[in-house]
Amino acid sequence: MPRSTTLVAVAPAGVVGAVDFHASQRQGVGRALMAALRDRATAEGIAALTLITDRDMPAFGFYAGLGFREGSTQVFMIG
């Protein structure tokens, strides 16, 4: 059975939307969810979004295609 991953877009006023990644893959749902998040953030005066993912995740290229780029100002330490 494939594992399920739920993507959730959150803005200060609450959840913008959520989608089961595997069931909705390659149907434009993730792109629409991210567009809704950006629209909501812009409407609330938020100038930039920060996204955390691993380079080896398939979604890395998806986010890059949406205009996200690797930043070098933050380091996340996990122990």
Secondary structure, 3 states (H helix, E strand, C coil): CCCCCEEEEEECCEEEEEEEHHHHCCCCHHHHHHHHHHHHHHHCCCCCCCCCCCCCCCHHHHHHHCCCCCCCCCCCCCC
